[in-house]
Amino acid sequence: ERAKRKRESDQQRAVGDEAMRTGDVEAAEEVFRAALKISPDDPDLRARLDRALAIRTSRERLLKDPDDTATRWAQMLAYMAVDANTQAMTELEAAEKSGYDKDSCIRYRGYLLVKLSRFAEAAVLLEQLATRLPDDKDLAGWIKFAQAKARLQAEPDSFDAQMQVALVHEEDRSWDEAVLAYRIAITF
């Protein structure tokens, strides 16, 4: 019985996550609420429902005051957190138009381009920002990752490109991703 409830709540979690990624926050709320009826003590499900509620609340706030840049920025970050990257990009563009901090907008546009697998664009954009922020180690890491992934997109059968991705993951201490990239590289 316990295994069956877990399986059901896991299935609903996956459906709710997909609804969040596509921006259907109301559907995600409904699914997470139903999953919590099955597994009422699940803190992860509670956190997912809370994120959905926060996004809906921010969306309602922005309908009343579309020029609220702090809420708009928080909304963009919330969408990024649930991999609703298209919605996050829309919010970022609105924040840019409203005059939000230019460097922050460039940085997060680069991050979103990476999440959208537009690696070459991301690398160029982030490199431009790095000329103004040469000591920013986090930014340098994102640039290396975007460059490595852009090379792999351009040369999908390249051992060297795959190794470059693996090394970036290793430097970032993303061990699971590094191992996977190394395994792929040795198949070439």
N, C-alpha and C positions, 0 to 999 in steps of 0.2 A: 504493500500500500504506500509506504514512504517513497519507494523508488518510483512508483507511478506518479505520485504528486510532484516529485522533483522533475521527472521527465516532462510533465505537463507544464510546469512553471518555466522550465528551460525553453520549451517550444514557444510559450507566450513571450518570454523575454526576447527571443530572436525576432518574433513578429513586431514587438514594440520597438526594438532597436531599428529595424528596417523602416518602420513608420517615422521614427525620429530622423533617420538619415534623409528621408525624402521630404521632410518638413511637415508631415501630417501629425502635428503635436497632439491634436485632440484624439486621434485614433490611438496614438501611443499611450496617452493617459488612460484611455479605456482599457487597453490591453494590460498595462501595468497594474491597474486596479484589480482586474480579474485575476491576474497572476498572484497578487497579494492575498486574495481570498483563498487561494490554494496553499500558499506559503506565507502566512502573515508575519513570520518572524525573520524574513529574508531581508537583511539590511541593504543588499545590492539592489533588489527590486524597489525598495523604499527610496534609495538614492536616485534611481532612474525615474521614478514617478516625480520626485522633487525637481529634477532637472526639467522634465516636461512641463510641470506647473510653472517653474520659473520662466521658461521660454514663453509660455502662453501669457503670463502676467506682463512680461516685458513687451510682447507684441501688442497687448492691449494698451499699455502705457504709450507706446510709440504711435498708435492710432490717434490718441488724444493730443500728443505733442511730438510730431515728427522731427522737430529740431532738437530734441533731447539727446545730445551727442553721447553723454555718459551712458545712458540706457542703450543707445544704439551700439556702442562699443561692447558693452556687456552682452548684448544679444548676439553680436558677431562671435564673441568668445564662447558663448554657450553653444551656438551652432557648431563651431569648430570642435568642441569637446565631444559632441555626439556624431562627428563626421558628416554633418549636414553642410558640406563644403560649398555647394552651390548657393544655399541660403546665406551662408557666412560671407561669401563674396558679394552678394547683393547688399548686405548690411555694411560691409566694408566700403563699398562704392558710395553708399549714402553718407557714411561718416566722412569720407574724403570730400564729398561735395559740400558738406556742412563746415569744413575747415578744421577737422580733427588733425592732431599733430602729424605733419607730413612724414617724418621718419618712421613713426609707428605704423602709419598706413602702408608705407613701402615695405617695411619688414613683414607685416602680416599678409600683405598681398603675395610676397615671396613665399611665405610659409604655406599659404593656401594653394599657390601654383604647384608647390611640391606635393601637397596632399591630392591635388587633381592630376598628378603625373605629368605636369607640364614643366619638366625639369630644366630644359634649356632656357626657357623664359625666366624661370625662377632664378637660375644662376646669374643671368645677365642683370636682372633687377637687383638682386642681393649684392652682387659685386659693385654696382653703382653706389649702393648705400655704404658698403665697406670702405669706399674711398673717403667718406666723411667720418666713419667710425672704425679706424684701422685697428684699435685695440679690443674690439668686441669679439671675444672668443666664441660665444654662442653663435653669432652671425657667421664667423669663419667656419664653424662646423656645418651649418646649414648649407653654406656655399660648397664645401667639399662634397657633401652628400648630393646636392643638386647636380654638380658637375659629374660625379661618378655615375649617377643614374641617367643623366643625359647621354653620356658616352655609351652606357649599356643599351639605351634605346636606339642609338645610332648604329651600334655594333652588337646586336643581340647574341651572336655566336662567338664573341671574342673572349678568350680566356683572360686577357689582360684587363678588359673592361669589367668582367665579373670579379676578378681579384681586387680591382680598385674599389668596388662596392663592398666587398668583404672587409677590406682594410679599414674603410670608413666606419663600418659597423663595429669593428674591433676597437678602434680608437674611441668610439662613443660608448664602449662597454655594453653594447647591445649584443650580448653573446649568442642568443638564439638566432638572430638575423645573420650574424657573422658566420656561424656554423653552417646555416643553410646556404649562404652565398659561397662559402668555400666548397661545400658539397657539389653545388651546381658547377663551379669552376673546374673541379677535377673530372667532370664528365666530358669536358671538351677535348 
